[in-house]
Amino acid sequence: MSTVLETIDGGTRYLEKRGIEDARRNMQLLVAHQLGCTRMDLYLQFDRPLEESQLIPLREMLKKRGEGVPLQHLMGTVYFHNREFKTDARALIPRPETEELAEWILSWPLPEAQSVLDMGSGSGVLGLTLAAERPAWQATLADVSPEALSLARENHAALEIPNAGFIESNLFSNIEELFDGIVANLPYVPESERSTISREVAHDPALALYSGADGLDLIRQCIPQAFHHLKPGGWIALEIGHDQASQVAKILETSGFTEVEVKTDLSGISRFPRAIRP
């Protein structure tokens, strides 16, 4: 019978041999998930023996993690702006950068009531977070993928956020409404990078990752359409790839937007363009 510490040590070595970054933290999170406690709680339970009934599912998760299955898929949830969201292979795993975008938008001095569209909503973390934090806003979450929308609806129901709705739409094809704001984290990975992405990222839906030769095909289509779905004075905010800021800023300007700016993420990368419809 193995103790918690012995299980963590053995699992860490297993993951390290299979090239998993931050192997010990990964193993600690898997053990904590299996025991129904927090990672910090493990430090008080190192001598606790684990039953075979606990080790069997843990070994299965450990094997899958060693094969590159994302930790978030194995645990089934991810924390985003202090809320727990369900995540699985139906949509992109939420990234820390997207959380930065949400926090930036929430810091703006906007009117109390806003109608906001989350275009390409995926699992719903961005649009649902804005709706939850601003109860007077009305959020619409749109995605071309019915699978992604089903996941977003599950998160919506679990979090009991009343001021959010959903629509299946290929960009703005099914959308007629005008909005006060539009936020979009669209696919922006170039097709040329398909063969070089990590094993973990490869588990995300291709539909949520790739967008043409330079990664900007969908953004080029979205921005001019977004202009015509914003009220005068309305805003747009995007998440983009690490080397796309100058190109996206130009697309915004040529589409009629003004006050174009690009905010850097915590790594210093120009990641979040924002602009205003005059």
Buried (B, 14 or more C-beta within 10 A) or exposed (E): EBBBBBBBBEBBEBBBEBEBEEBBBBBBBBBBBBBEBEEEEBEEBEEEEBEEEBBEEBBEBBEBBBEBBBBBBBBEBBEBBEBEBBBBBBBBBBBEBBBBBBEBBEEEEBEEEBBBBBBBBBBBBBBBBBBBBBEEBBBBBBBBBEBBBEBBBBBBEBBEBEBBBBBEBEBBEEBEEBBBBBBBBBBBBBBEEEEEEEEBBEBBBEBBBBBBEBBBBBBBBBBBBBBEBBEEEBBBBBBBBEEBBEBBBEBBEEBBBEEBEBBEBEEEBBBBBBBBBE
